[in-house]
Amino acid sequence: MAIPDGYDLRERISKTPLAQVWTSQNTSSQVVVLKIAADVPQVQKRFERELLAMVANANRHVMPVLDYDASRGW
């Protein structure tokens, strides 16, 4: 699992074969939720489609995407 620079993992919320979800804190001291996809090409592609859909459908009912790095699975 690649932990992105600038984030300190706090508590794991969920773990599945596809991804792990953590509460974490970024360099701005924001507490955020970090989802890290499994290091499997098919999972990475699905994860990217999911993120693009979240960005395209941004509204008050969808969690905002603050950061994304396709090369690292988060």
N, C-alpha and C positions, 0 to 999 in steps of 0.2 A: 504494500500500500504506500503510495507516494503522498506524503504530507506536504501540502503547498507552503511555500515560503510566506511568512507574514501571518501565519495562523498558529495559535496554540490550542491543541485539542483539549477539551475539558471532560466531557462525559459522552460515552457512546449511547445513542438513543436506539439504534437499530442495526442489525447485521443480517444480511441475506447473502446468498451466493452471488447476487448481482451487484451489491453495493453496501457500504457502511454509511451511517448517518451519525454525525457528531455535533454536539454543541461546541463552539470554539470561540476564541476571541481574536479579533484581527488587530493590526497595528494601530488602528484608530480607537482601540478599546471597545469597539462594538461587540456585543455578544451576538453571534450569528449561528446559523445551522449550516454545516458543511456536509455535502454528500460526495462520497468518493466511490467511483465506479470500480468494479473488478477489472483487473488487467487482462481482459479478454476482448479481442477486436470486435466481436459481435455485440458485446455489452457496451463497449465504448461508443459504437455507432448508435445504438438505441438510446444511450444516455445523451448523446449530442442532439438527436431528434427531439427528445423530451425537453431539453433546455431551450432549443429554438422555439418550440411550441409555447413554452412558458413566457419567453420574451415577446413573441408575437401576440400573445393573449394577455399581456400585462393589464391588470386592473386591481381593484381593491380586494378581490377574492382570490388572487393568485400571489403566492410569495414572490417578491422581486428577486431577480438574479443580480447579485452584486459583483460577481467575479466568475470567470470561467477560463479554463485552460485545456483545450482539446488534447494537447500532447501529453498531459499528465493525469487525465481521468478525473478531473474535478472542475 
